[in-house]
Amino acid sequence: MAASKIAITIDDNVLKRLDLLVRSKFFPNRSRAIQEAVSEKLMRLEKSRLAQECAKLNPDFEQALAEEGMSSEIEEWPEY
């Protein structure tokens, strides 16, 4: 995986807490900790967006759409 170096500014209290996690071996280094935090935040935002878009759907319409044409095809299905 390709990686890029960046420079960030971070609050001193947040940095102290981050360094405690690194010293306690929760993360191997600051870079890994920040990378995982950003990745996790991005995933949460993506899931949140998906949930927002799904909430816009009309369940009755989606059900009708899923079942469209099913009644004419049901006779063609083999009996199990």
VOKEBA-245184 format. One record per residue (C-alpha): residue number from 1; residue in one letter; x, y, z. Coordinates in nm, 3 decimals, decimal comma. Layout:
N
<num:NUM	residuo:a	x:X	y:Y	z:Z>
...
***
This chain:
80
<num:1	residuo:m	x:0,000	y:0,000	z:0,000>
<num:2	residuo:a	x:0,135	y:0,340	z:-0,095>
<num:3	residuo:a	x:0,161	y:0,595	z:0,184>
<num:4	residuo:s	x:0,211	y:0,969	z:0,196>
<num:5	residuo:k	x:0,369	y:1,182	z:0,465>
<num:6	residuo:i	x:0,169	y:1,474	z:0,600>
<num:7	residuo:a	x:0,213	y:1,729	z:0,874>
<num:8	residuo:i	x:-0,067	y:1,794	z:1,125>
<num:9	residuo:t	x:-0,130	y:2,023	z:1,417>
<num:10	residuo:i	x:-0,276	y:1,851	z:1,721>
<num:11	residuo:d	x:-0,392	y:1,975	z:2,060>
<num:12	residuo:d	x:-0,132	y:1,921	z:2,334>
<num:13	residuo:n	x:-0,376	y:1,729	z:2,558>
<num:14	residuo:v	x:-0,474	y:1,499	z:2,272>
<num:15	residuo:l	x:-0,107	y:1,439	z:2,194>
<num:16	residuo:k	x:-0,033	y:1,350	z:2,557>
<num:17	residuo:r	x:-0,317	y:1,096	z:2,556>
<num:18	residuo:l	x:-0,194	y:0,957	z:2,225>
<num:19	residuo:d	x:0,160	y:0,924	z:2,358>
<num:20	residuo:l	x:0,029	y:0,731	z:2,659>
<num:21	residuo:l	x:-0,128	y:0,479	z:2,423>
<num:22	residuo:v	x:0,198	y:0,448	z:2,230>
<num:23	residuo:r	x:0,404	y:0,406	z:2,548>
<num:24	residuo:s	x:0,163	y:0,139	z:2,672>
<num:25	residuo:k	x:0,215	y:-0,044	z:2,337>
<num:26	residuo:f	x:-0,151	y:-0,007	z:2,237>
<num:27	residuo:f	x:-0,017	y:0,141	z:1,913>
<num:28	residuo:p	x:0,335	y:0,090	z:1,778>
<num:29	residuo:n	x:0,377	y:0,462	z:1,705>
<num:30	residuo:r	x:0,195	y:0,792	z:1,666>
<num:31	residuo:s	x:0,166	y:0,753	z:1,292>
<num:32	residuo:r	x:-0,016	y:0,419	z:1,319>
<num:33	residuo:a	x:-0,249	y:0,554	z:1,588>
<num:34	residuo:i	x:-0,347	y:0,855	z:1,379>
<num:35	residuo:q	x:-0,384	y:0,644	z:1,064>
<num:36	residuo:e	x:-0,621	y:0,404	z:1,242>
<num:37	residuo:a	x:-0,821	y:0,691	z:1,393>
<num:38	residuo:v	x:-0,869	y:0,858	z:1,055>
<num:39	residuo:s	x:-0,962	y:0,528	z:0,888>
<num:40	residuo:e	x:-1,216	y:0,450	z:1,160>
<num:41	residuo:k	x:-1,371	y:0,797	z:1,134>
<num:42	residuo:l	x:-1,400	y:0,766	z:0,755>
<num:43	residuo:m	x:-1,573	y:0,428	z:0,789>
<num:44	residuo:r	x:-1,818	y:0,571	z:1,042>
<num:45	residuo:l	x:-1,899	y:0,860	z:0,811>
<num:46	residuo:e	x:-1,958	y:0,622	z:0,519>
<num:47	residuo:k	x:-2,188	y:0,402	z:0,728>
<num:48	residuo:s	x:-2,371	y:0,708	z:0,853>
<num:49	residuo:r	x:-2,424	y:0,830	z:0,498>
<num:50	residuo:l	x:-2,555	y:0,489	z:0,392>
<num:51	residuo:a	x:-2,798	y:0,487	z:0,684>
<num:52	residuo:q	x:-2,917	y:0,837	z:0,593>
<num:53	residuo:e	x:-2,977	y:0,736	z:0,233>
<num:54	residuo:c	x:-3,158	y:0,415	z:0,337>
<num:55	residuo:a	x:-3,384	y:0,616	z:0,568>
<num:56	residuo:k	x:-3,506	y:0,805	z:0,261>
<num:57	residuo:l	x:-3,643	y:0,486	z:0,107>
<num:58	residuo:n	x:-4,013	y:0,403	z:0,120>
<num:59	residuo:p	x:-4,038	y:0,044	z:0,257>
<num:60	residuo:d	x:-4,376	y:-0,023	z:0,092>
<num:61	residuo:f	x:-4,253	y:0,093	z:-0,248>
<num:62	residuo:e	x:-3,930	y:-0,108	z:-0,215>
<num:63	residuo:q	x:-4,128	y:-0,421	z:-0,118>
<num:64	residuo:a	x:-4,362	y:-0,378	z:-0,414>
<num:65	residuo:l	x:-4,066	y:-0,326	z:-0,644>
<num:66	residuo:a	x:-3,896	y:-0,641	z:-0,512>
<num:67	residuo:e	x:-4,212	y:-0,845	z:-0,564>
<num:68	residuo:e	x:-4,293	y:-0,701	z:-0,906>
<num:69	residuo:g	x:-4,365	y:-0,981	z:-1,150>
<num:70	residuo:m	x:-4,339	y:-1,249	z:-0,881>
<num:71	residuo:s	x:-4,703	y:-1,362	z:-0,907>
<num:72	residuo:s	x:-4,670	y:-1,452	z:-1,275>
<num:73	residuo:e	x:-4,344	y:-1,640	z:-1,216>
<num:74	residuo:i	x:-4,444	y:-1,836	z:-0,908>
<num:75	residuo:e	x:-4,620	y:-2,104	z:-1,113>
<num:76	residuo:e	x:-4,295	y:-2,166	z:-1,302>
<num:77	residuo:w	x:-4,092	y:-2,237	z:-0,989>
<num:78	residuo:p	x:-4,032	y:-2,604	z:-0,904>
<num:79	residuo:e	x:-4,197	y:-2,735	z:-0,591>
<num:80	residuo:y	x:-3,953	y:-2,831	z:-0,316>
***
